[in-house]
Amino acid sequence: MRDKAKMNDISKSRPRRMDDGLGPTSDIGAKLRALYGAVQDEGIPEKIFDLLEKLDQAEKKSQTALKGE
Amino acid sequence: MATEAPSFKRELLATLPSLRAFAVSLSGKHDKADDLVQDTVMKAWAKQESFEMGTNIKAWLFTILRNEFYSQMRKRGREVQDTDGVFTERMAVHPPQYGVMDLADFKRALDGLAADQREAIILIGASGFSYEEAAEICNCAVGTMKSRVSRARTRLQGMLRIAGEADFGPDAVSTQVATQPSLTR
C-alpha cells in the first residue's frame, strides 16, 4: 500500500511536457531512455551499498551513545 | 517504531540507479562513475541535515553529483578527456528494443554534442526532470536549459540523418560489425 502511494508520488512529479520532441513518440527520446535505462538496470555496485550501511551504522552508534549520556 | 517514516537512507537508495546512470553519462567510464556516486553518497550523507524530507531528493542528489563531477574535473585537468564516450562502450545490458548499429550511431551522435547540451537532453529526455528542475541542477536559467535541449535535439537529428545515409555508402565499415547480413538492410 505504501509502495503504491510512493509510485503515485513519483509519477505525479513526472513532468508533463507538451511537445519538446522528446516524448513517447520521439525516436531520440526513446533511444535516450533505452541507453539510460540499460545503465540503470545494471544494478548498484556492492561497495556503494556497503558504504551506505557503514554510514548508517556509524550514525546509529553515535545516536545511541548520545542518548546513553 | 517511530522510524517508519520515509528515511533519508531509503530515499537515497531509491534514487541510486538513476543517479548512477547520470554519472555514467557524465564521466563516460563505469569505474569513474561508480567512484563519483560513492563520493556523492558521502557528501549527501554528511549534509543530510540540509535536506528537507519530502522535497525533491532526486534533484538534490543530482545537483551534488554534478557539482562533484565538475569540481573533480577542474582539479584533474585534462585527464578527464579519457572516456569511453557517453554511456560507455561496455554497458552490461543492451537495450533489447534496438539493434546494435542503431544505438552505436546514436551514442556517437551524443558524443558529438557539446557537454552542456548533452547533459541537458539527458536530464530532460531520460532522467525525467522538468526544465525547472534541470535548470536548478545545472545552475542556469530555465530559458537556457530549454535552448540547450532544443539545440541538442536539432543537432542529434542532423547527425543521425547523416549517419543513416552513411550506412548505405562505401564507408560503412561499421556494417561489418553487424552479425547477421539480413539485418544490414
gemmi code that builds the backbone of each chain (N, CA, C; Angstrom):
import gemmi

chains = {
    "A": [
        ("MET", (0.837, -1.200, 0.000), (0.000, 0.000, 0.000), (0.864, 1.240, 0.000)),
        ("ARG", (1.837, 1.163, 0.896), (2.730, 2.321, 0.982), (3.521, 2.482, -0.324)),
        ("ASP", (3.955, 1.320, -0.834), (4.730, 1.361, -2.077), (3.928, 1.978, -3.218)),
        ("LYS", (2.658, 1.611, -3.239), (1.810, 2.117, -4.303), (1.704, 3.650, -4.208)),
        ("ALA", (1.515, 4.105, -2.989), (1.411, 5.549, -2.788), (2.690, 6.231, -3.250)),
        ("LYS", (3.782, 5.557, -2.982), (5.076, 6.115, -3.359), (5.195, 6.222, -4.879)),
        ("MET", (4.735, 5.133, -5.549), (4.832, 5.138, -7.002), (3.989, 6.261, -7.603)),
        ("ASN", (2.827, 6.452, -7.000), (1.971, 7.534, -7.483), (2.652, 8.875, -7.330)),
        ("ASP", (3.339, 9.008, -6.200), (4.083, 10.243, -5.965), (5.079, 10.499, -7.071)),
        ("ILE", (5.801, 9.429, -7.412), (6.838, 9.585, -8.431), (6.223, 9.979, -9.771)),
        ("SER", (5.119, 9.279, -10.129), (4.548, 9.581, -11.440), (3.942, 10.983, -11.460)),
        ("LYS", (3.500, 11.415, -10.268), (2.922, 12.750, -10.224), (4.005, 13.811, -10.457)),
        ("SER", (5.192, 13.525, -9.891), (6.266, 14.503, -10.021), (6.857, 14.506, -11.425)),
        ("ARG", (6.477, 13.490, -12.196), (6.967, 13.446, -13.563), (6.427, 14.621, -14.378)),
        ("PRO", (7.309, 15.299, -15.031), (6.861, 16.468, -15.778), (6.010, 16.075, -16.984)),
        ("ARG", (4.981, 16.835, -17.204), (4.189, 16.638, -18.420), (4.565, 17.725, -19.405)),
        ("ARG", (5.187, 17.302, -20.440), (5.579, 18.315, -21.423), (4.731, 18.154, -22.666)),
        ("MET", (4.372, 19.252, -23.250), (3.509, 19.175, -24.415), (4.276, 18.637, -25.611)),
        ("ASP", (5.190, 19.407, -26.122), (5.893, 18.935, -27.302), (7.297, 19.491, -27.337)),
        ("ASP", (8.209, 18.764, -26.732), (9.586, 19.194, -26.810), (10.380, 18.218, -27.676)),
        ("GLY", (9.647, 17.330, -28.382), (10.317, 16.399, -29.270), (11.017, 15.259, -28.556)),
        ("LEU", (10.761, 15.111, -27.262), (11.413, 14.019, -26.525), (10.397, 13.076, -25.896)),
        ("GLY", (9.159, 13.242, -26.282), (8.081, 12.464, -25.690), (8.080, 11.015, -26.153)),
        ("PRO", (7.009, 10.297, -25.799), (6.934, 8.860, -26.072), (7.053, 8.513, -27.558)),
        ("THR", (6.651, 9.413, -28.410), (6.682, 9.073, -29.836), (7.976, 9.500, -30.510)),
        ("SER", (8.861, 10.095, -29.734), (10.082, 10.598, -30.359), (11.178, 9.545, -30.380)),
        ("ASP", (11.834, 9.423, -31.521), (12.898, 8.444, -31.694), (14.081, 8.782, -30.781)),
        ("ILE", (14.431, 10.052, -30.758), (15.568, 10.480, -29.935), (15.287, 10.240, -28.450)),
        ("GLY", (14.089, 10.614, -28.026), (13.709, 10.398, -26.635), (13.745, 8.923, -26.267)),
        ("ALA", (13.219, 8.084, -27.153), (13.165, 6.647, -26.872), (14.569, 6.055, -26.780)),
        ("LYS", (15.455, 6.496, -27.666), (16.818, 5.957, -27.641), (17.580, 6.435, -26.407)),
        ("LEU", (17.383, 7.681, -26.055), (17.999, 8.204, -24.830), (17.580, 7.362, -23.629)),
        ("ARG", (16.267, 7.121, -23.549), (15.761, 6.382, -22.403), (16.205, 4.921, -22.436)),
        ("ALA", (16.390, 4.372, -23.647), (16.858, 2.990, -23.743), (18.284, 2.870, -23.189)),
        ("LEU", (19.139, 3.805, -23.571), (20.525, 3.784, -23.083), (20.577, 4.012, -21.575)),
        ("TYR", (19.878, 5.023, -21.165), (19.849, 5.383, -19.744), (19.287, 4.221, -18.921)),
        ("GLY", (18.202, 3.642, -19.435), (17.557, 2.532, -18.740), (18.464, 1.314, -18.641)),
        ("ALA", (19.260, 1.076, -19.694), (20.171, -0.067, -19.663), (21.197, 0.104, -18.554)),
        ("VAL", (21.680, 1.331, -18.375), (22.653, 1.567, -17.298), (21.968, 1.433, -15.932)),
        ("GLN", (20.758, 1.945, -15.845), (20.008, 1.823, -14.587), (19.821, 0.360, -14.191)),
        ("ASP", (19.599, -0.478, -15.225), (19.325, -1.893, -14.950), (20.565, -2.677, -14.560)),
        ("GLU", (21.724, -2.064, -14.680), (22.958, -2.788, -14.342), (23.065, -3.064, -12.846)),
        ("GLY", (22.321, -2.333, -12.075), (22.388, -2.537, -10.628), (23.465, -1.670, -10.003)),
        ("ILE", (23.445, -1.627, -8.685), (24.372, -0.773, -7.940), (25.516, -1.630, -7.405)),
        ("PRO", (26.746, -1.176, -7.594), (27.885, -1.935, -7.085), (27.790, -2.156, -5.572)),
        ("GLU", (28.222, -3.315, -5.169), (28.174, -3.712, -3.757), (28.837, -2.669, -2.855)),
        ("LYS", (29.951, -2.116, -3.319), (30.725, -1.209, -2.457), (29.912, 0.029, -2.048)),
        ("ILE", (28.943, 0.410, -2.896), (28.132, 1.581, -2.552), (27.111, 1.222, -1.475)),
        ("PHE", (26.551, 0.021, -1.579), (25.661, -0.441, -0.503), (26.428, -0.548, 0.809)),
        ("ASP", (27.637, -1.101, 0.716), (28.463, -1.259, 1.918), (28.722, 0.092, 2.574)),
        ("LEU", (29.052, 1.052, 1.739), (29.318, 2.401, 2.251), (28.104, 2.965, 2.984)),
        ("LEU", (26.948, 2.843, 2.365), (25.715, 3.356, 2.983), (25.441, 2.665, 4.312)),
        ("GLU", (25.672, 1.364, 4.317), (25.452, 0.587, 5.530), (26.369, 1.089, 6.646)),
        ("LYS", (27.627, 1.322, 6.305), (28.599, 1.805, 7.289), (28.208, 3.185, 7.818)),
        ("LEU", (27.815, 4.053, 6.914), (27.409, 5.405, 7.319), (26.225, 5.328, 8.278)),
        ("ASP", (25.272, 4.448, 7.920), (24.069, 4.298, 8.728), (24.414, 3.758, 10.120)),
        ("GLN", (25.277, 2.731, 10.142), (25.678, 2.129, 11.422), (26.382, 3.154, 12.307)),
        ("ALA", (27.293, 3.885, 11.703), (28.063, 4.883, 12.446), (27.135, 5.918, 13.062)),
        ("GLU", (26.123, 6.305, 12.284), (25.190, 7.308, 12.777), (24.366, 6.766, 13.949)),
        ("LYS", (23.905, 5.524, 13.783), (23.099, 4.922, 14.845), (23.914, 4.799, 16.125)),
        ("LYS", (25.172, 4.418, 15.967), (26.040, 4.242, 17.120), (26.218, 5.568, 17.872)),
        ("SER", (26.472, 6.608, 17.095), (26.702, 7.898, 17.750), (25.416, 8.415, 18.400)),
        ("GLN", (24.267, 8.049, 17.800), (22.986, 8.477, 18.394), (22.726, 7.778, 19.720)),
        ("THR", (22.968, 6.453, 19.740), (22.727, 5.740, 20.992), (23.742, 6.169, 22.048)),
        ("ALA", (24.941, 6.504, 21.624), (25.959, 6.979, 22.561), (25.495, 8.283, 23.202)),
        ("LEU", (24.890, 9.122, 22.393), (24.391, 10.405, 22.909), (23.263, 10.203, 23.907)),
        ("LYS", (22.375, 9.264, 23.545), (21.224, 9.018, 24.416), (21.673, 8.454, 25.757)),
        ("GLY", (22.729, 7.645, 25.720), (23.220, 6.988, 26.921), (23.786, 7.956, 27.954)),
        ("GLU", (24.168, 9.103, 27.464), (24.841, 10.014, 28.397), (23.886, 10.753, 29.319)),
    ],
    "B": [
        ("MET", (7.500, 1.207, 15.620), (8.659, 2.083, 15.755), (8.469, 3.404, 15.032)),
        ("ALA", (9.010, 4.407, 15.582), (8.794, 5.742, 15.031), (9.623, 5.984, 13.771)),
        ("THR", (10.547, 5.071, 13.501), (11.446, 5.292, 12.367), (10.845, 4.806, 11.053)),
        ("GLU", (9.532, 4.517, 11.020), (8.928, 4.016, 9.796), (8.668, 5.104, 8.752)),
        ("ALA", (8.810, 6.328, 9.152), (8.675, 7.419, 8.192), (9.740, 7.249, 7.111)),
        ("PRO", (9.463, 7.739, 5.897), (10.460, 7.592, 4.835), (11.824, 8.091, 5.302)),
        ("SER", (12.773, 7.194, 5.353), (14.071, 7.594, 5.864), (14.926, 8.149, 4.742)),
        ("PHE", (15.856, 8.945, 5.137), (16.794, 9.525, 4.186), (17.505, 8.426, 3.408)),
        ("LYS", (17.903, 7.408, 4.148), (18.637, 6.310, 3.526), (17.800, 5.615, 2.449)),
        ("ARG", (16.522, 5.373, 2.791), (15.661, 4.676, 1.840), (15.444, 5.512, 0.580)),
        ("GLU", (15.232, 6.788, 0.776), (15.034, 7.685, -0.371), (16.288, 7.714, -1.246)),
        ("LEU", (17.412, 7.753, -0.579), (18.691, 7.776, -1.294), (18.860, 6.491, -2.119)),
        ("LEU", (18.586, 5.370, -1.490), (18.707, 4.085, -2.181), (17.842, 4.028, -3.434)),
        ("ALA", (16.630, 4.569, -3.317), (15.695, 4.517, -4.440), (16.190, 5.349, -5.621)),
        ("THR", (17.006, 6.345, -5.342), (17.470, 7.236, -6.402), (18.771, 6.753, -7.043)),
        ("LEU", (19.452, 5.823, -6.369), (20.783, 5.429, -6.838), (20.882, 4.961, -8.303)),
        ("PRO", (19.965, 4.099, -8.784), (20.118, 3.650, -10.171), (20.119, 4.800, -11.181)),
        ("SER", (19.207, 5.745, -10.989), (19.139, 6.867, -11.919), (20.356, 7.781, -11.749)),
        ("LEU", (20.750, 7.963, -10.506), (21.916, 8.802, -10.217), (23.165, 8.214, -10.877)),
        ("ARG", (23.280, 6.907, -10.800), (24.445, 6.239, -11.390), (24.417, 6.338, -12.916)),
        ("ALA", (23.232, 6.205, -13.503), (23.131, 6.338, -14.961), (23.564, 7.734, -15.401)),
        ("PHE", (23.181, 8.726, -14.629), (23.593, 10.101, -14.948), (25.113, 10.227, -14.798)),
        ("ALA", (25.652, 9.608, -13.766), (27.107, 9.646, -13.546), (27.851, 9.007, -14.718)),
        ("VAL", (27.320, 7.891, -15.219), (27.949, 7.229, -16.364), (27.902, 8.141, -17.582)),
        ("SER", (26.785, 8.823, -17.762), (26.657, 9.703, -18.923), (27.605, 10.899, -18.822)),
        ("LEU", (27.885, 11.339, -17.609), (28.811, 12.473, -17.438), (30.259, 12.045, -17.612)),
        ("SER", (30.629, 10.985, -16.936), (32.052, 10.645, -16.866), (32.503, 9.756, -18.017)),
        ("GLY", (31.559, 9.035, -18.625), (31.948, 8.188, -19.739), (32.768, 6.977, -19.351)),
        ("LYS", (32.838, 6.689, -18.080), (33.572, 5.495, -17.611), (32.803, 4.875, -16.466)),
        ("HIS", (32.630, 3.578, -16.514), (31.877, 2.931, -15.443), (32.572, 3.030, -14.094)),
        ("ASP", (33.885, 2.789, -14.081), (34.569, 2.801, -12.781), (34.578, 4.205, -12.191)),
        ("LYS", (34.791, 5.200, -13.048), (34.778, 6.587, -12.557), (33.389, 6.994, -12.096)),
        ("ALA", (32.397, 6.518, -12.810), (31.017, 6.836, -12.422), (30.707, 6.259, -11.050)),
        ("ASP", (31.166, 5.047, -10.809), (30.908, 4.433, -9.501), (31.622, 5.199, -8.385)),
        ("ASP", (32.845, 5.633, -8.649), (33.553, 6.460, -7.656), (32.788, 7.752, -7.389)),
        ("LEU", (32.270, 8.308, -8.477), (31.532, 9.564, -8.380), (30.258, 9.389, -7.541)),
        ("VAL", (29.570, 8.281, -7.769), (28.364, 8.005, -6.992), (28.737, 7.816, -5.519)),
        ("GLN", (29.844, 7.135, -5.285), (30.305, 6.907, -3.917), (30.618, 8.237, -3.218)),
        ("ASP", (31.344, 9.102, -3.906), (31.648, 10.425, -3.346), (30.368, 11.205, -3.061)),
        ("THR", (29.418, 11.072, -3.987), (28.149, 11.784, -3.835), (27.377, 11.278, -2.614)),
        ("VAL", (27.367, 9.966, -2.430), (26.679, 9.384, -1.280), (27.291, 9.922, 0.015)),
        ("MET", (28.615, 9.990, 0.057), (29.275, 10.501, 1.264), (28.946, 11.969, 1.520)),
        ("LYS", (29.035, 12.750, 0.449), (28.710, 14.179, 0.574), (27.263, 14.367, 1.031)),
        ("ALA", (26.356, 13.635, 0.383), (24.932, 13.768, 0.677), (24.657, 13.354, 2.122)),
        ("TRP", (25.313, 12.292, 2.546), (25.095, 11.817, 3.910), (25.561, 12.868, 4.915)),
        ("ALA", (26.697, 13.451, 4.628), (27.269, 14.440, 5.540), (26.381, 15.678, 5.666)),
        ("LYS", (25.685, 16.005, 4.573), (24.860, 17.204, 4.660), (23.364, 16.914, 4.596)),
        ("GLN", (22.981, 15.751, 5.065), (21.556, 15.388, 5.016), (20.695, 16.308, 5.875)),
        ("GLU", (21.313, 16.958, 6.845), (20.558, 17.908, 7.679), (19.985, 19.035, 6.824)),
        ("SER", (20.721, 19.372, 5.781), (20.280, 20.480, 4.936), (19.205, 20.050, 3.937)),
        ("PHE", (18.922, 18.732, 3.904), (17.863, 18.278, 3.003), (16.547, 18.183, 3.750)),
        ("GLU", (15.507, 18.738, 3.137), (14.194, 18.726, 3.752), (13.426, 17.512, 3.265)),
        ("MET", (13.127, 16.573, 4.149), (12.397, 15.372, 3.737), (11.087, 15.770, 3.064)),
        ("GLY", (10.760, 15.018, 2.020), (9.525, 15.322, 1.325), (9.743, 16.237, 0.131)),
        ("THR", (10.872, 16.909, 0.088), (11.178, 17.687, -1.108), (11.933, 16.787, -2.086)),
        ("ASN", (12.317, 17.342, -3.188), (12.836, 16.544, -4.291), (14.270, 16.049, -4.046)),
        ("ILE", (14.370, 14.831, -3.501), (15.705, 14.316, -3.177), (16.488, 13.987, -4.442)),
        ("LYS", (15.766, 13.611, -5.500), (16.454, 13.246, -6.744), (17.210, 14.451, -7.307)),
        ("ALA", (16.521, 15.576, -7.399), (17.174, 16.777, -7.917), (18.324, 17.210, -7.004)),
        ("TRP", (18.122, 17.057, -5.724), (19.141, 17.429, -4.740), (20.396, 16.584, -4.938)),
        ("LEU", (20.206, 15.265, -5.098), (21.348, 14.369, -5.278), (22.047, 14.599, -6.615)),
        ("PHE", (21.261, 14.827, -7.662), (21.848, 15.088, -8.982), (22.708, 16.352, -8.933)),
        ("THR", (22.233, 17.348, -8.185), (22.993, 18.589, -8.076), (24.342, 18.334, -7.389)),
        ("ILE", (24.305, 17.558, -6.312), (25.552, 17.251, -5.605), (26.510, 16.492, -6.524)),
        ("LEU", (25.963, 15.500, -7.211), (26.813, 14.689, -8.091), (27.434, 15.514, -9.209)),
        ("ARG", (26.611, 16.357, -9.801), (27.106, 17.168, -10.906), (28.182, 18.141, -10.413)),
        ("ASN", (27.951, 18.793, -9.275), (28.960, 19.703, -8.725), (30.257, 18.962, -8.428)),
        ("GLU", (30.105, 17.777, -7.871), (31.270, 16.965, -7.546), (32.041, 16.619, -8.828)),
        ("PHE", (31.307, 16.222, -9.859), (31.961, 15.864, -11.125), (32.767, 17.030, -11.681)),
        ("TYR", (32.158, 18.205, -11.742), (32.865, 19.336, -12.350), (33.995, 19.844, -11.467)),
        ("SER", (33.854, 19.713, -10.152), (34.956, 20.173, -9.316), (36.144, 19.203, -9.413)),
        ("GLN", (35.841, 17.914, -9.536), (36.928, 16.942, -9.743), (37.589, 17.155, -11.101)),
        ("MET", (36.767, 17.483, -12.079), (37.282, 17.689, -13.426), (38.231, 18.874, -13.461)),
        ("ARG", (37.856, 19.932, -12.752), (38.725, 21.110, -12.714), (40.054, 20.775, -12.053)),
        ("LYS", (39.980, 19.960, -11.004), (41.215, 19.595, -10.296), (42.115, 18.741, -11.177)),
        ("ARG", (41.506, 17.841, -11.922), (42.311, 16.878, -12.673), (42.788, 17.404, -14.012)),
        ("GLY", (42.141, 18.445, -14.507), (42.570, 18.988, -15.784), (42.293, 18.038, -16.923)),
        ("ARG", (43.295, 17.772, -17.723), (42.992, 17.092, -18.979), (42.807, 15.591, -18.866)),
        ("GLU", (43.108, 15.061, -17.717), (42.988, 13.617, -17.544), (41.585, 13.109, -17.867)),
        ("VAL", (40.587, 13.961, -17.631), (39.213, 13.526, -17.829), (38.839, 13.321, -19.301)),
        ("GLN", (39.714, 13.738, -20.186), (39.438, 13.513, -21.610), (39.344, 12.024, -21.922)),
        ("ASP", (39.916, 11.236, -21.041), (39.959, 9.806, -21.229), (38.609, 9.169, -20.877)),
        ("THR", (37.731, 9.076, -21.861), (36.428, 8.465, -21.589), (36.122, 7.414, -22.648)),
        ("ASP", (35.135, 6.607, -22.373), (34.682, 5.627, -23.362), (33.525, 6.180, -24.179)),
        ("GLY", (33.212, 7.441, -23.986), (32.055, 8.019, -24.660), (30.821, 7.922, -23.779)),
        ("VAL", (29.792, 8.676, -24.173), (28.576, 8.683, -23.362), (28.053, 7.271, -23.167)),
        ("PHE", (27.689, 6.939, -21.982), (27.137, 5.641, -21.627), (28.122, 4.509, -21.907)),
        ("THR", (29.337, 4.867, -22.269), (30.468, 3.953, -22.440), (30.206, 2.827, -23.427)),
        ("GLU", (31.305, 2.199, -23.830), (31.186, 1.100, -24.788), (30.836, -0.210, -24.099)),
        ("ARG", (31.096, -0.268, -22.808), (30.866, -1.570, -22.166), (29.671, -1.531, -21.216)),
        ("MET", (28.524, -1.340, -21.800), (27.323, -1.432, -20.999), (27.028, -2.905, -20.763)),
        ("ALA", (26.637, -3.215, -19.557), (26.389, -4.611, -19.207), (25.116, -5.131, -19.879)),
        ("VAL", (24.151, -4.253, -20.012), (22.859, -4.653, -20.567), (22.635, -3.909, -21.871)),
        ("HIS", (22.286, -4.648, -22.893), (21.957, -3.940, -24.130), (20.450, -3.769, -24.211)),
        ("PRO", (20.014, -2.542, -24.501), (18.556, -2.344, -24.600), (18.001, -3.231, -25.709)),
        ("PRO", (17.075, -4.075, -25.385), (16.639, -5.088, -26.343), (15.863, -4.542, -27.534)),
        ("GLN", (15.318, -3.363, -27.389), (14.416, -2.912, -28.461), (15.136, -2.293, -29.650)),
        ("TYR", (16.485, -2.229, -29.563), (17.218, -1.627, -30.672), (18.327, -2.534, -31.166)),
        ("GLY", (18.664, -2.382, -32.438), (19.802, -3.089, -32.981), (21.089, -2.452, -32.477)),
        ("VAL", (22.184, -3.213, -32.515), (23.472, -2.700, -32.062), (23.893, -1.465, -32.863)),
        ("MET", (23.671, -1.528, -34.156), (24.078, -0.428, -35.034), (23.333, 0.864, -34.721)),
        ("ASP", (22.054, 0.700, -34.546), (21.183, 1.819, -34.233), (21.715, 2.643, -33.072)),
        ("LEU", (22.026, 1.928, -31.983), (22.449, 2.618, -30.780), (23.896, 3.082, -30.868)),
        ("ALA", (24.706, 2.370, -31.625), (26.095, 2.805, -31.796), (26.114, 4.167, -32.488)),
        ("ASP", (25.314, 4.311, -33.528), (25.193, 5.599, -34.217), (24.690, 6.673, -33.260)),
        ("PHE", (23.718, 6.295, -32.477), (23.120, 7.266, -31.571), (24.120, 7.713, -30.503)),
        ("LYS", (24.885, 6.771, -29.971), (25.881, 7.127, -28.954), (26.946, 8.035, -29.540)),
        ("ARG", (27.337, 7.724, -30.774), (28.340, 8.563, -31.434), (27.814, 9.989, -31.599)),
        ("ALA", (26.555, 10.075, -31.976), (25.944, 11.396, -32.135), (25.904, 12.140, -30.801)),
        ("LEU", (25.576, 11.443, -29.741), (25.564, 12.067, -28.410), (26.957, 12.550, -28.027)),
        ("ASP", (27.959, 11.729, -28.335), (29.347, 12.113, -28.050), (29.725, 13.411, -28.763)),
        ("GLY", (29.095, 13.606, -29.924), (29.423, 14.773, -30.738), (28.821, 16.076, -30.222)),
        ("LEU", (27.941, 15.973, -29.243), (27.312, 17.189, -28.705), (28.254, 17.902, -27.732)),
        ("ALA", (28.045, 19.200, -27.591), (28.730, 19.935, -26.522), (28.243, 19.391, -25.187)),
        ("ALA", (29.146, 19.414, -24.202), (28.824, 18.790, -22.907), (27.555, 19.364, -22.275)),
        ("ASP", (27.374, 20.678, -22.361), (26.196, 21.267, -21.710), (24.899, 20.856, -22.404)),
        ("GLN", (24.969, 20.678, -23.720), (23.776, 20.254, -24.450), (23.457, 18.777, -24.183)),
        ("ARG", (24.514, 17.986, -24.118), (24.332, 16.549, -23.859), (23.690, 16.343, -22.485)),
        ("GLU", (24.244, 17.031, -21.519), (23.739, 16.939, -20.161), (22.262, 17.372, -20.100)),
        ("ALA", (21.952, 18.435, -20.813), (20.586, 18.964, -20.802), (19.605, 17.959, -21.381)),
        ("ILE", (19.959, 17.380, -22.526), (18.992, 16.485, -23.171), (18.845, 15.184, -22.388)),
        ("ILE", (19.880, 14.791, -21.672), (19.791, 13.583, -20.840), (18.921, 13.841, -19.609)),
        ("LEU", (19.117, 14.974, -18.969), (18.316, 15.295, -17.774), (16.829, 15.392, -18.111)),
        ("ILE", (16.536, 16.027, -19.239), (15.147, 16.218, -19.639), (14.568, 14.959, -20.286)),
        ("GLY", (15.307, 14.388, -21.215), (14.780, 13.281, -22.006), (14.822, 11.929, -21.310)),
        ("ALA", (15.810, 11.729, -20.426), (15.967, 10.395, -19.837), (15.794, 10.367, -18.317)),
        ("SER", (16.347, 11.353, -17.618), (16.231, 11.324, -16.152), (14.842, 11.705, -15.688)),
        ("GLY", (14.063, 12.361, -16.558), (12.689, 12.691, -16.233), (12.498, 13.976, -15.445)),
        ("PHE", (13.461, 14.890, -15.536), (13.310, 16.161, -14.822), (12.526, 17.170, -15.656)),
        ("SER", (11.893, 18.094, -14.966), (11.256, 19.212, -15.656), (12.349, 20.210, -16.029)),
        ("TYR", (12.037, 21.148, -16.894), (13.019, 22.167, -17.270), (13.465, 22.963, -16.044)),
        ("GLU", (12.521, 23.213, -15.146), (12.824, 23.987, -13.942), (13.828, 23.241, -13.066)),
        ("GLU", (13.564, 21.943, -12.880), (14.466, 21.143, -12.057), (15.848, 21.036, -12.698)),
        ("ALA", (15.856, 20.765, -13.998), (17.136, 20.610, -14.693), (17.937, 21.910, -14.650)),
        ("ALA", (17.243, 23.034, -14.770), (17.928, 24.332, -14.713), (18.550, 24.536, -13.338)),
        ("GLU", (17.835, 24.091, -12.322), (18.373, 24.229, -10.972), (19.594, 23.333, -10.783)),
        ("ILE", (19.501, 22.112, -11.294), (20.627, 21.176, -11.173), (21.863, 21.753, -11.857)),
        ("CYS", (21.674, 22.343, -13.029), (22.808, 22.865, -13.802), (23.108, 24.328, -13.479)),
        ("ASN", (22.376, 24.870, -12.536), (22.615, 26.244, -12.126), (22.565, 27.227, -13.300)),
        ("CYS", (21.512, 27.087, -14.104), (21.339, 28.023, -15.222), (19.869, 28.452, -15.295)),
        ("ALA", (19.564, 29.392, -16.155), (18.188, 29.853, -16.299), (17.347, 28.808, -17.024)),
        ("VAL", (16.049, 28.808, -16.771), (15.155, 27.853, -17.425), (15.215, 28.026, -18.950)),
        ("GLY", (15.266, 29.265, -19.387), (15.346, 29.538, -20.824), (16.612, 28.952, -21.443)),
        ("THR", (17.700, 29.049, -20.714), (18.969, 28.479, -21.180), (18.836, 26.966, -21.325)),
        ("MET", (18.206, 26.356, -20.329), (18.000, 24.903, -20.370), (17.164, 24.525, -21.584)),
        ("LYS", (16.104, 25.279, -21.829), (15.236, 24.985, -22.968), (16.001, 25.086, -24.281)),
        ("SER", (16.816, 26.121, -24.396), (17.500, 26.290, -25.677), (18.612, 25.245, -25.841)),
        ("ARG", (19.234, 24.818, -24.734), (20.234, 23.740, -24.835), (19.591, 22.446, -25.328)),
        ("VAL", (18.430, 22.134, -24.769), (17.739, 20.906, -25.166), (17.329, 20.979, -26.639)),
        ("SER", (16.824, 22.139, -27.007), (16.358, 22.275, -28.373), (17.514, 22.202, -29.383)),
        ("ARG", (18.634, 22.824, -29.023), (19.792, 22.730, -29.913), (20.342, 21.305, -29.971)),
        ("ALA", (20.348, 20.648, -28.818), (20.833, 19.263, -28.771), (19.981, 18.377, -29.682)),
        ("ARG", (18.667, 18.584, -29.608), (17.767, 17.753, -30.401), (17.980, 17.990, -31.890)),
        ("THR", (18.099, 19.250, -32.259), (18.313, 19.576, -33.663), (19.624, 18.972, -34.182)),
        ("ARG", (20.673, 19.107, -33.382), (21.969, 18.558, -33.793), (21.916, 17.035, -33.900)),
        ("LEU", (21.282, 16.409, -32.938), (21.179, 14.949, -32.971), (20.440, 14.489, -34.225)),
        ("GLN", (19.334, 15.178, -34.512), (18.553, 14.804, -35.699), (19.419, 14.915, -36.942)),
        ("GLY", (20.192, 15.998, -37.023), (21.073, 16.203, -38.170), (22.121, 15.113, -38.272)),
        ("MET", (22.777, 14.831, -37.155), (23.847, 13.838, -37.170), (23.320, 12.451, -37.484)),
        ("LEU", (22.141, 12.142, -36.960), (21.585, 10.812, -37.195), (21.173, 10.645, -38.653)),
        ("ARG", (20.728, 11.729, -39.256), (20.371, 11.661, -40.670), (21.612, 11.334, -41.494)),
        ("ILE", (22.704, 12.022, -41.166), (23.950, 11.782, -41.882), (24.452, 10.360, -41.653)),
        ("ALA", (24.356, 9.902, -40.403), (24.799, 8.546, -40.089), (23.968, 7.528, -40.859)),
        ("GLY", (22.677, 7.789, -40.972), (21.792, 6.897, -41.699), (22.165, 6.810, -43.168)),
        ("GLU", (22.524, 7.961, -43.748), (22.927, 7.973, -45.151), (24.252, 7.254, -45.340)),
        ("ALA", (25.162, 7.431, -44.369), (26.483, 6.813, -44.481), (26.387, 5.294, -44.478)),
        ("ASP", (25.353, 4.768, -43.865), (25.202, 3.318, -43.809), (25.063, 2.703, -45.196)),
        ("PHE", (24.598, 3.498, -46.138), (24.432, 2.963, -47.484), (25.696, 3.116, -48.320)),
        ("GLY", (26.566, 3.976, -47.875), (27.750, 4.284, -48.676), (28.867, 3.274, -48.510)),
        ("PRO", (29.953, 3.443, -49.301), (31.082, 2.515, -49.259), (31.867, 2.611, -47.946)),
        ("ASP", (31.663, 3.697, -47.210), (32.423, 3.894, -45.984), (31.809, 3.211, -44.771)),
        ("ALA", (30.790, 2.435, -45.026), (30.071, 1.862, -43.901), (30.837, 0.688, -43.293)),
        ("VAL", (32.009, 1.004, -42.768), (32.839, -0.017, -42.117), (32.071, -0.701, -41.012)),
        ("SER", (31.264, 0.114, -40.369), (30.563, -0.375, -39.193), (29.595, -1.507, -39.523)),
        ("THR", (29.167, -1.602, -40.764), (28.219, -2.669, -41.092), (28.871, -4.036, -40.902)),
        ("GLN", (30.210, -4.076, -40.928), (30.891, -5.352, -40.716), (30.620, -5.894, -39.331)),
        ("VAL", (30.323, -4.972, -38.434), (30.093, -5.374, -37.052), (28.769, -6.109, -36.910)),
        ("ALA", (27.841, -5.753, -37.752), (26.527, -6.377, -37.686), (26.670, -7.873, -37.903)),
        ("THR", (26.060, -8.642, -37.053), (26.304, -10.078, -37.085), (25.540, -10.782, -38.194)),
        ("GLN", (24.319, -10.330, -38.429), (23.524, -11.011, -39.445), (23.377, -10.149, -40.689)),
        ("PRO", (23.790, -10.702, -41.809), (23.705, -9.936, -43.059), (22.280, -9.486, -43.357)),
        ("SER", (21.318, -10.260, -42.925), (19.938, -9.916, -43.221), (19.519, -8.633, -42.511)),
        ("LEU", (20.287, -8.248, -41.477), (19.920, -7.052, -40.724), (20.552, -5.790, -41.295)),
        ("THR", (21.424, -5.957, -42.265), (22.158, -4.786, -42.753), (21.462, -4.111, -43.917)),
        ("ARG", (20.215, -4.201, -43.911), (19.405, -3.515, -44.923), (19.728, -3.970, -46.332)),
    ],
}
model = gemmi.Model(1)
for chain_id, residues in chains.items():
    chain = gemmi.Chain(chain_id)
    for i, (resn, *xyz) in enumerate(residues, 1):
        res = gemmi.Residue()
        res.name, res.seqid = resn, gemmi.SeqId(i, " ")
        for name, pos in zip(("N", "CA", "C"), xyz):
            atom = gemmi.Atom()
            atom.name, atom.element = name, gemmi.Element(name[0])
            atom.pos, atom.b_iso = gemmi.Position(*pos), 0.0
            res.add_atom(atom)
        chain.add_residue(res)
    model.add_chain(chain)
structure = gemmi.Structure()
structure.add_model(model)
structure.setup_entities()
